Amino acid sequence: MKADLRELARLSDSLSYIYIERAIIERDTNSLVIIRENDRVPIPVSSLTVLMLGPGTSITHAAISIIAENGCLVLWCGEHNVRFYAYGIGETRSGERLLRQAKYHQDSDLHLKVIKRMYGLRFPNISLEGMDLKTMRGIEGVRVREMYSMFAKLYNVKWFGREYDLYDMAKGSRINQALSVANSCLYGLCHSVIVSLGYSPTLGFIHTGRMVSFVYDIADLYKMDTVVPAAFKTIGAGKSTDINRDVRIACREMFKDKKLLKRIAKDIAFLFDDQKEIPLDPATSL
């Protein structure tokens, strides 16, 4: 019996992802070609894990065919992956990781174990022994408020708390607008990794009841280390005339500097005692 090379995705053997916008994507023999005006950029699809399609992107049927054959995940998203709309099939053909996630989700002891590991990654200096979820959430709330205030002071930004209108973010202060954009960038990235690895974005442990509960769980592990300081630093510089664009650029650089894709893959494996995970490589954007 031949081994299924797509049984479990070995993401370290591939590029992490490529984000493309305002271009035409066609198939060129066994690879992709990105077309913008007179430029044609070849992409070796066999070494690609996630292809993110931003605004103004058109892709041919033949291109989708070769992408699927090579086990690459396709995501349709907003500009710079700030909004996540839909996705195609990912690299892994195995349900092993989803079943493992479901097992840890349904077993009360394992569920609490995952929660404590999540909080342990965020607050390594606090002993969580004997704490229930309510107590851990209380500690989280205090720590998060303290860190917001710390970044506000560090980057000289006026801060009156996290407030925003989900349907009209322009109503919020500049820093709250920046934080909303930054969080969206992180959610999109985490969603991409979760789906690529074969986990469910829905089966959350701290967050529950949403189709992206696990995305929120994972994103919370990195907010204070990446997108929150990126947002405060951007606003504190006082030079931003386009908050959306400037914050996205700052987040992208932060993700690269922190090697976030590798961390996400490694940390999810740790949460579920998954010994087969190989971390992702750094990101690419076109």
Residue frames relative to the residue before (quaternion, step in Angstrom):
aa qw qx qy qz dx dy dz
M 1.0000 0.0000 0.0000 0.0000 0.00 0.00 0.00
K 0.3876 -0.7397 0.5053 0.2174 3.57 -0.74 1.05
A 0.4810 -0.6611 0.4942 0.2954 3.54 -1.08 0.77
D 0.3763 -0.6949 0.5657 0.2355 3.55 -1.13 0.73
L 0.3088 -0.7942 0.4950 0.1701 3.57 -0.31 1.24
R 0.6847 0.4377 -0.2957 0.5023 3.58 1.25 -0.20
E 0.2830 0.7896 -0.5045 0.2048 3.56 1.23 0.30
L 0.7653 -0.0433 0.0332 0.6414 3.56 0.98 -0.92
A 0.4737 -0.7045 0.4532 0.2717 3.55 -0.81 1.03
R 0.1675 -0.7471 0.6353 0.1003 3.56 -0.94 0.95
L 0.1565 -0.8693 0.4632 0.0727 3.51 0.34 1.31
S 0.5814 0.5810 -0.3936 0.4117 3.60 1.15 -0.33
D 0.6083 0.5514 -0.3552 0.4469 3.58 1.24 -0.29
S 0.7241 0.3981 -0.2166 0.5199 3.59 1.28 -0.16
L 0.5774 -0.4701 0.4981 0.4445 3.50 -1.37 0.01
S 0.5452 -0.6211 0.4283 0.3654 3.60 -1.05 0.53
Y 0.7460 -0.3050 0.2005 0.5570 3.58 0.64 -1.04
I 0.1914 -0.7255 0.6389 0.1698 3.51 -1.37 0.24
Y 0.1956 -0.7587 0.6131 0.1012 3.55 -0.90 0.98
I 0.0218 -0.8046 0.5922 -0.0394 3.58 -0.83 1.04
E 0.0445 0.7822 -0.6209 0.0254 3.56 -1.02 0.79
R 0.8460 0.1666 -0.1331 0.4888 3.54 -1.31 0.51
A 0.5911 0.5258 -0.3812 0.4783 3.53 0.74 1.12
I 0.3797 -0.6682 0.5809 0.2683 3.54 -1.35 0.21
I 0.1617 -0.7879 0.5896 0.0739 3.57 -0.91 0.93
E 0.0053 0.8043 -0.5915 0.0570 3.55 -0.69 1.12
R 0.4949 -0.6192 0.5132 0.3292 3.53 -1.33 0.26
D 0.0452 -0.7684 0.6382 0.0172 3.54 -1.06 0.83
T 0.7790 -0.2027 0.0521 0.5911 3.56 0.03 1.39
N 0.7878 -0.2715 0.2080 0.5122 3.61 -0.49 -1.14
S 0.6643 0.4303 -0.3220 0.5196 3.55 1.13 0.62
L 0.4812 -0.6293 0.5141 0.3288 3.55 -1.33 -0.05
V 0.1322 -0.7545 0.6310 0.1227 3.52 -1.27 0.36
I 0.2573 -0.7582 0.5867 0.1211 3.54 -0.92 1.02
I 0.1187 -0.8240 0.5538 0.0144 3.58 -0.61 1.17
R 0.0903 0.7524 -0.6468 0.0865 3.54 -0.87 1.08
E 0.8115 -0.1261 0.0272 0.5700 3.54 -0.46 1.24
N 0.8122 -0.2158 0.1629 0.5169 3.62 -0.53 -1.11
D 0.5779 0.5958 -0.3725 0.4152 3.58 1.28 0.03
R 0.0661 -0.7683 0.6363 0.0211 3.54 -1.07 0.84
V 0.0617 -0.8169 0.5732 -0.0167 3.57 -0.50 1.24
P 0.2844 -0.7768 0.5342 0.1742 3.64 -0.54 1.09
I 0.1212 -0.7745 0.6192 0.0460 3.55 -1.09 0.80
P 0.3152 -0.7496 0.5456 0.2026 3.64 -0.67 1.00
V 0.2706 -0.8216 0.4789 0.1497 3.57 0.02 1.28
S 0.5830 0.6014 -0.3748 0.3974 3.60 1.12 -0.53
S 0.7345 0.3768 -0.2272 0.5166 3.61 1.19 -0.44
L 0.5669 0.6015 -0.3630 0.4302 3.56 1.31 0.29
T 0.2825 -0.7761 0.5443 0.1471 3.57 -0.95 0.90
V 0.8067 0.0312 0.0242 0.5897 3.59 0.88 -0.96
L 0.1204 -0.7607 0.6355 0.0558 3.55 -0.96 0.97
M 0.1437 -0.8027 0.5770 0.0455 3.57 -0.59 1.19
L 0.1773 -0.8010 0.5687 0.0597 3.55 -0.69 1.13
G 0.1647 -0.8111 0.5587 0.0535 3.55 -0.46 1.25
P 0.7807 -0.3377 0.2352 0.4703 3.60 -1.30 -0.15
G 0.8192 0.2713 -0.1974 0.4652 3.54 -1.17 0.65
T 0.5313 0.6324 -0.4019 0.3952 3.58 1.23 0.39
S 0.0785 -0.7637 0.6396 0.0383 3.55 -1.03 0.87
I 0.0574 -0.8060 0.5892 0.0007 3.57 -0.96 0.89
T 0.4124 -0.7361 0.4828 0.2343 3.57 -0.91 0.87
H 0.6539 -0.5032 0.3996 0.3993 3.55 -1.30 0.39
A 0.6495 0.5231 -0.3149 0.4531 3.59 0.96 -0.87
A 0.6385 0.5233 -0.3286 0.4588 3.59 1.03 -0.74
I 0.6399 0.5126 -0.3197 0.4750 3.58 0.98 -0.84
S 0.6226 0.5619 -0.3321 0.4316 3.57 1.04 -0.79
I 0.7099 0.4372 -0.2712 0.4809 3.60 0.81 -0.96
I 0.5874 0.5625 -0.3643 0.4538 3.59 1.13 -0.58
A 0.6781 0.4913 -0.2861 0.4659 3.58 0.90 -0.98
E 0.6354 0.5460 -0.3237 0.4397 3.58 1.00 -0.83
N 0.7425 0.3962 -0.2106 0.4974 3.57 1.11 -0.69
G 0.5228 -0.6949 0.3850 0.3092 3.57 1.26 0.35
C 0.4061 0.7023 -0.4821 0.3309 3.57 1.10 0.67
L 0.3764 -0.7165 0.5444 0.2202 3.57 -0.98 0.87
V 0.1834 -0.7729 0.5993 0.0988 3.59 -0.95 0.90
L 0.0799 -0.7868 0.6116 0.0200 3.57 -0.87 1.02
W 0.2108 -0.7275 0.6377 0.1401 3.54 -1.07 0.84
C 0.0844 0.8358 -0.5264 0.1312 3.57 -0.44 1.19
G 0.6048 -0.5366 0.4450 0.3851 3.52 -1.38 0.12
E 0.7648 -0.3680 0.2493 0.4663 3.55 -1.30 0.00
H 0.8417 -0.0315 -0.0598 0.5357 3.54 -0.78 1.15
N 0.6367 -0.5941 0.3081 0.3830 3.53 1.06 0.90
V 0.3181 0.7556 -0.5118 0.2569 3.59 1.13 0.57
R 0.7670 0.1995 -0.1350 0.5948 3.60 1.11 -0.59
F 0.2300 -0.7717 0.5827 0.1103 3.57 -0.95 0.91
Y 0.1495 -0.8400 0.5194 0.0473 3.60 -0.51 1.18
A 0.7840 -0.1860 0.1841 0.5629 3.58 0.75 -1.00
Y 0.1198 -0.7884 0.5970 0.0877 3.55 -1.27 0.29
G 0.3984 -0.6916 0.5479 0.2505 3.53 -1.27 0.44
I 0.7601 -0.3542 0.2619 0.4777 3.56 -1.22 -0.39
G 0.3968 -0.7351 0.5060 0.2149 3.57 -1.03 0.79
E 0.7295 -0.4513 0.2924 0.4228 3.55 -1.31 -0.05
T 0.7083 0.4613 -0.2846 0.4522 3.57 0.87 -0.84
R 0.2346 -0.7586 0.5917 0.1393 3.56 -1.11 0.74
S 0.5871 0.5814 -0.3544 0.4377 3.55 1.29 0.13
G 0.3401 -0.7273 0.5583 0.2090 3.56 -1.16 0.66
E 0.3272 0.7962 -0.4689 0.1979 3.58 1.30 0.12
R 0.7082 0.4580 -0.2829 0.4568 3.58 0.81 -0.92
L 0.6240 0.5232 -0.3417 0.4692 3.57 1.02 -0.69
L 0.6542 0.5031 -0.3123 0.4705 3.58 0.97 -0.82
R 0.6320 0.5187 -0.3292 0.4724 3.58 1.04 -0.75
Q 0.6470 0.5149 -0.3107 0.4687 3.57 0.97 -0.88
A 0.6556 0.5115 -0.3061 0.4636 3.58 0.97 -0.88
K 0.6265 0.5369 -0.3290 0.4593 3.60 1.04 -0.79
Y 0.6905 0.4629 -0.2753 0.4828 3.57 0.88 -0.94
H 0.6310 0.5425 -0.3261 0.4485 3.57 1.12 -0.64
Q 0.7460 0.4326 -0.2205 0.4557 3.59 0.91 -0.93
D 0.6591 0.4768 -0.3116 0.4910 3.59 1.10 -0.59
S 0.4535 -0.7340 0.4306 0.2649 3.61 -0.51 1.17
D 0.6662 0.4973 -0.3086 0.4621 3.61 0.96 -0.81
L 0.6759 0.4750 -0.2890 0.4838 3.57 0.94 -0.89
H 0.5982 0.5686 -0.3483 0.4445 3.57 1.08 -0.76
L 0.6886 0.4645 -0.2747 0.4845 3.57 0.86 -0.97
K 0.5957 0.5683 -0.3538 0.4439 3.58 1.10 -0.69
V 0.6554 0.5000 -0.3045 0.4772 3.59 0.97 -0.89
I 0.6395 0.5302 -0.3273 0.4503 3.59 0.93 -0.88
K 0.6789 0.4845 -0.2953 0.4660 3.57 0.89 -0.92
R 0.6323 0.5153 -0.3405 0.4676 3.58 1.05 -0.66
M 0.6209 0.5365 -0.3385 0.4605 3.59 1.05 -0.73
Y 0.6944 0.4477 -0.2756 0.4914 3.56 0.85 -0.95
G 0.6131 0.5574 -0.3442 0.4414 3.57 1.09 -0.64
L 0.6395 0.5128 -0.3196 0.4753 3.57 1.07 -0.73
R 0.6955 0.4726 -0.2669 0.4707 3.58 1.05 -0.75
F 0.8063 0.1383 -0.0291 0.5744 3.55 0.97 -0.92
P 0.0742 -0.8692 0.4876 0.0340 3.60 0.54 1.17
N 0.6775 0.5114 -0.2938 0.4394 3.60 1.18 -0.42
I 0.6405 0.5004 -0.3240 0.4841 3.58 1.29 0.08
S 0.3552 -0.7147 0.5613 0.2191 3.57 -0.93 0.90
L 0.2028 -0.8072 0.5488 0.0787 3.58 -0.72 1.12
E 0.3426 0.7698 -0.4790 0.2461 3.57 1.28 0.13
G 0.8495 0.1581 -0.1437 0.4824 3.54 -0.87 1.05
M 0.5489 0.6265 -0.3987 0.3837 3.62 1.23 -0.04
D 0.3117 -0.7092 0.5935 0.2184 3.55 -1.18 0.62
L 0.7313 -0.4421 0.2838 0.4349 3.57 -1.29 0.19
K 0.6356 0.5466 -0.3376 0.4281 3.59 0.96 -0.85
T 0.6634 0.4982 -0.3035 0.4686 3.57 0.95 -0.87
M 0.6603 0.5058 -0.3103 0.4603 3.58 0.95 -0.86
R 0.6386 0.5130 -0.3303 0.4688 3.58 1.04 -0.72
G 0.6173 0.5462 -0.3429 0.4507 3.56 1.06 -0.68
I 0.6457 0.5029 -0.3050 0.4870 3.56 1.00 -0.87
E 0.6268 0.5486 -0.3279 0.4457 3.55 1.00 -0.87
G 0.6644 0.5239 -0.3117 0.4325 3.59 0.84 -0.96
V 0.6615 0.5009 -0.3017 0.4696 3.57 0.94 -0.90
R 0.6809 0.4995 -0.2886 0.4512 3.58 0.85 -0.99
V 0.6569 0.5119 -0.3186 0.4528 3.58 0.93 -0.87
R 0.6534 0.4996 -0.3214 0.4692 3.61 0.92 -0.83
E 0.6400 0.5263 -0.3232 0.4572 3.58 1.01 -0.79
M 0.6848 0.4886 -0.2905 0.4560 3.57 0.97 -0.84
Y 0.5875 0.5432 -0.3649 0.4761 3.60 1.09 -0.64
S 0.6773 0.4891 -0.2905 0.4666 3.58 0.87 -0.95
M 0.6325 0.5421 -0.3287 0.4451 3.57 1.02 -0.78
F 0.6846 0.4702 -0.2877 0.4770 3.59 0.90 -0.92
A 0.6093 0.5524 -0.3511 0.4475 3.58 1.06 -0.71
K 0.6743 0.4764 -0.2827 0.4883 3.56 0.98 -0.87
L 0.6470 0.5454 -0.3174 0.4279 3.58 0.94 -0.90
Y 0.7989 0.2798 -0.1295 0.5164 3.57 0.92 -0.94
N 0.4602 -0.7266 0.4189 0.2914 3.58 1.30 0.37
V 0.3941 0.6933 -0.4887 0.3539 3.56 0.84 1.09
K 0.4408 -0.6752 0.5200 0.2818 3.59 -0.93 0.88
W 0.0226 -0.8252 0.5615 -0.0571 3.54 -0.74 1.09
F 0.0127 -0.8088 0.5867 -0.0379 3.55 -0.74 1.14
G 0.7338 -0.3913 0.2199 0.5100 3.57 1.23 0.42
R 0.5580 -0.6105 0.4577 0.3263 3.53 -1.32 0.44
E 0.1841 0.7668 -0.5874 0.1821 3.55 -0.42 1.28
Y 0.1783 0.7794 -0.5854 0.1342 3.57 -0.93 0.89
D 0.3489 -0.6851 0.5979 0.2265 3.52 -1.33 0.46
L 0.4386 -0.7353 0.4520 0.2505 3.57 -0.47 1.20
Y 0.7497 0.3980 -0.2040 0.4878 3.59 1.08 -0.74
D 0.7822 0.1261 -0.0994 0.6020 3.58 1.26 -0.12
M 0.1186 -0.8489 0.5131 0.0447 3.56 0.33 1.28
A 0.5570 0.6198 -0.3903 0.3915 3.59 1.21 -0.41
K 0.5634 0.6057 -0.3854 0.4089 3.59 1.22 -0.32
G 0.6408 0.5597 -0.3214 0.4157 3.57 1.13 -0.58
S 0.6483 -0.4854 0.4036 0.4257 3.56 -1.32 0.17
R 0.6821 -0.4883 0.3380 0.4266 3.58 -1.22 0.32
I 0.6771 0.4805 -0.3143 0.4604 3.58 0.90 -0.81
N 0.6499 0.4970 -0.3324 0.4692 3.61 1.01 -0.64
Q 0.6000 0.5276 -0.3549 0.4854 3.58 1.11 -0.61
A 0.6573 0.5186 -0.3040 0.4546 3.57 0.93 -0.92
L 0.6599 0.5067 -0.3080 0.4615 3.59 0.95 -0.84
S 0.6374 0.5263 -0.3316 0.4546 3.59 1.02 -0.74
V 0.6487 0.4976 -0.3094 0.4856 3.58 0.98 -0.84
A 0.6667 0.5164 -0.3006 0.4456 3.57 0.89 -0.95
N 0.6513 0.5106 -0.3140 0.4653 3.58 0.93 -0.88
S 0.6401 0.5318 -0.3268 0.4481 3.59 0.99 -0.81
C 0.6160 0.5376 -0.3414 0.4637 3.57 1.05 -0.75
L 0.6853 0.4853 -0.2815 0.4643 3.56 0.90 -0.94
Y 0.6292 0.5323 -0.3382 0.4542 3.60 0.99 -0.79
G 0.6616 0.5141 -0.3131 0.4471 3.57 0.92 -0.88
L 0.6596 0.5077 -0.3058 0.4621 3.56 0.97 -0.87
C 0.6707 0.4941 -0.2984 0.4658 3.58 0.89 -0.93
H 0.6230 0.5384 -0.3366 0.4568 3.58 0.99 -0.82
S 0.6468 0.5352 -0.3160 0.4420 3.56 0.94 -0.91
V 0.6840 0.4845 -0.2895 0.4621 3.59 0.86 -0.96
I 0.6401 0.5435 -0.3251 0.4350 3.58 0.91 -0.93
V 0.6954 0.4630 -0.2733 0.4769 3.57 0.84 -0.98
S 0.6426 0.5440 -0.3245 0.4310 3.57 0.96 -0.87
L 0.7102 0.4628 -0.2549 0.4652 3.57 1.00 -0.82
G 0.5590 -0.6367 0.3816 0.3694 3.59 1.21 -0.19
Y 0.5066 0.6112 -0.4464 0.4129 3.59 1.20 0.42
S 0.4921 -0.6431 0.4965 0.3128 3.56 -1.31 0.21
P 0.4033 -0.7083 0.5189 0.2576 3.62 -0.89 0.84
T 0.6358 0.5808 -0.3061 0.4058 3.58 1.26 -0.37
L 0.7034 0.4850 -0.2786 0.4387 3.61 0.92 -0.86
G 0.0034 0.8310 -0.5526 0.0637 3.54 0.18 1.33
F 0.3813 -0.7298 0.5295 0.2041 3.54 -1.30 0.34
I 0.7284 0.2855 -0.1917 0.5926 3.58 0.98 -0.80
H 0.7204 0.2939 -0.1834 0.6009 3.57 0.99 -0.87
T 0.0130 0.8016 -0.5968 0.0338 3.58 -0.97 0.83
G 0.7562 0.4458 -0.2844 0.3854 3.54 -1.32 0.32
R 0.6811 0.4269 -0.2937 0.5173 3.60 1.26 0.03
M 0.5822 -0.5857 0.4299 0.3648 3.56 -1.18 0.48
V 0.7535 0.3064 -0.1853 0.5513 3.59 1.24 -0.32
S 0.1878 0.8275 -0.5115 0.1356 3.60 1.12 0.60
F 0.6848 0.4745 -0.2955 0.4675 3.60 0.88 -0.89
V 0.5673 0.5702 -0.3792 0.4575 3.59 1.17 -0.53
Y 0.6629 0.4915 -0.3017 0.4774 3.59 0.93 -0.88
D 0.6107 0.5574 -0.3442 0.4448 3.58 1.02 -0.79
I 0.7224 0.4455 -0.2480 0.4670 3.55 0.77 -1.07
A 0.6367 0.5393 -0.3358 0.4371 3.60 0.94 -0.83
D 0.6327 0.5574 -0.3344 0.4209 3.58 1.01 -0.78
L 0.5693 0.6053 -0.3831 0.4034 3.59 1.18 -0.45
Y 0.8048 0.3239 -0.1137 0.4842 3.58 1.11 -0.71
K 0.4208 0.7444 -0.4594 0.2401 3.61 1.19 -0.26
M 0.7507 0.4246 -0.2339 0.4489 3.57 0.69 -1.08
D 0.6726 0.4768 -0.2897 0.4861 3.54 1.26 -0.22
T 0.7864 0.2954 -0.1360 0.5252 3.57 1.23 -0.37
V 0.8511 0.2497 -0.1377 0.4407 3.57 -0.02 -1.29
V 0.6193 0.5435 -0.3636 0.4346 3.61 1.03 -0.63
P 0.6924 0.4289 -0.3064 0.4927 3.66 0.77 -0.83
A 0.6029 0.5557 -0.3648 0.4412 3.63 1.08 -0.63
A 0.6646 0.4986 -0.3001 0.4687 3.59 0.98 -0.85
F 0.6791 0.4828 -0.2981 0.4656 3.61 0.86 -0.92
K 0.6509 0.5171 -0.3224 0.4528 3.57 0.96 -0.82
T 0.6416 0.5297 -0.3206 0.4527 3.59 1.00 -0.83
I 0.7027 0.4425 -0.2692 0.4877 3.58 0.86 -0.93
G 0.6515 0.5423 -0.3155 0.4266 3.58 0.98 -0.80
A 0.5979 0.5766 -0.3570 0.4274 3.57 1.15 -0.59
G 0.3076 -0.8103 0.4545 0.2053 3.58 1.24 -0.48
K 0.5980 0.5898 -0.3529 0.4122 3.58 1.22 0.28
S 0.5391 0.6708 -0.3906 0.3268 3.58 1.23 -0.24
T 0.1209 -0.7790 0.6132 0.0514 3.56 -0.84 1.06
D 0.7353 0.2258 -0.1563 0.6196 3.56 1.33 -0.22
I 0.2697 -0.8133 0.4936 0.1492 3.58 0.06 1.30
N 0.6451 0.5414 -0.3311 0.4255 3.58 0.85 -0.96
R 0.7131 0.4600 -0.2628 0.4592 3.55 0.74 -1.07
D 0.7013 0.4894 -0.2848 0.4331 3.57 0.77 -1.02
V 0.6585 0.4931 -0.3156 0.4729 3.58 0.99 -0.76
R 0.6250 0.5337 -0.3440 0.4541 3.61 0.97 -0.76
I 0.6547 0.5023 -0.3147 0.4691 3.57 0.94 -0.86
A 0.6527 0.5169 -0.3101 0.4589 3.58 0.96 -0.88
C 0.6576 0.5038 -0.3065 0.4687 3.58 0.99 -0.83
R 0.6395 0.5333 -0.3310 0.4439 3.56 0.94 -0.86
E 0.6627 0.4892 -0.3007 0.4807 3.58 0.98 -0.83
M 0.6395 0.5259 -0.3249 0.4571 3.56 1.03 -0.79
F 0.6364 0.5265 -0.3287 0.4580 3.59 0.97 -0.85
K 0.6614 0.5066 -0.3014 0.4638 3.54 1.00 -0.86
D 0.6793 0.5045 -0.2927 0.4453 3.58 0.85 -0.98
K 0.7308 0.4258 -0.2255 0.4835 3.56 1.00 -0.86
K 0.3307 -0.7528 0.4986 0.2746 3.59 1.33 -0.10
L 0.0810 0.8823 -0.4610 0.0497 3.51 1.05 0.90
L 0.6204 0.5540 -0.3625 0.4203 3.59 0.97 -0.73
K 0.6422 0.5095 -0.3223 0.4734 3.57 0.98 -0.80
R 0.6608 0.5209 -0.3072 0.4445 3.55 0.94 -0.88
I 0.6487 0.5261 -0.3311 0.4391 3.58 0.90 -0.89
A 0.6761 0.4936 -0.2940 0.4613 3.58 0.83 -0.99
K 0.6710 0.5012 -0.2916 0.4620 3.57 0.94 -0.90
D 0.6936 0.4884 -0.2842 0.4468 3.58 0.90 -0.91
I 0.6261 0.5130 -0.3516 0.4704 3.60 1.01 -0.70
A 0.6197 0.5352 -0.3385 0.4636 3.58 1.01 -0.79
F 0.6447 0.5211 -0.3123 0.4641 3.58 1.01 -0.84
L 0.6348 0.5517 -0.3371 0.4231 3.61 0.92 -0.85
F 0.7973 0.2893 -0.1250 0.5147 3.58 0.97 -0.88
D 0.4670 -0.6945 0.4377 0.3286 3.61 1.21 0.36
D 0.3219 0.7505 -0.5046 0.2801 3.56 1.03 0.85
Q 0.2059 -0.8219 0.5253 0.0780 3.58 -0.40 1.25
K 0.6388 0.5753 -0.3177 0.4000 3.57 1.25 -0.25
E 0.5326 0.6717 -0.3968 0.3280 3.58 1.25 -0.22
I 0.1374 -0.7432 0.6510 0.0710 3.54 -1.10 0.85
P 0.4762 -0.7154 0.4215 0.2893 3.63 -0.64 1.05
L 0.5576 -0.6049 0.4716 0.3176 3.52 -1.32 0.49
D 0.4437 -0.6627 0.5313 0.2858 3.54 -1.27 0.38
P 0.7051 -0.4737 0.3086 0.4280 3.62 -1.25 0.25
A 0.5531 -0.6640 0.4231 0.2724 3.54 -1.22 0.61
T 0.2122 -0.7519 0.6133 0.1161 3.50 -1.32 0.43
S 0.0455 -0.7969 0.6017 0.0278 3.59 -1.05 0.64
L 0.1406 -0.7859 0.5977 0.0727 3.54 -0.96 0.89
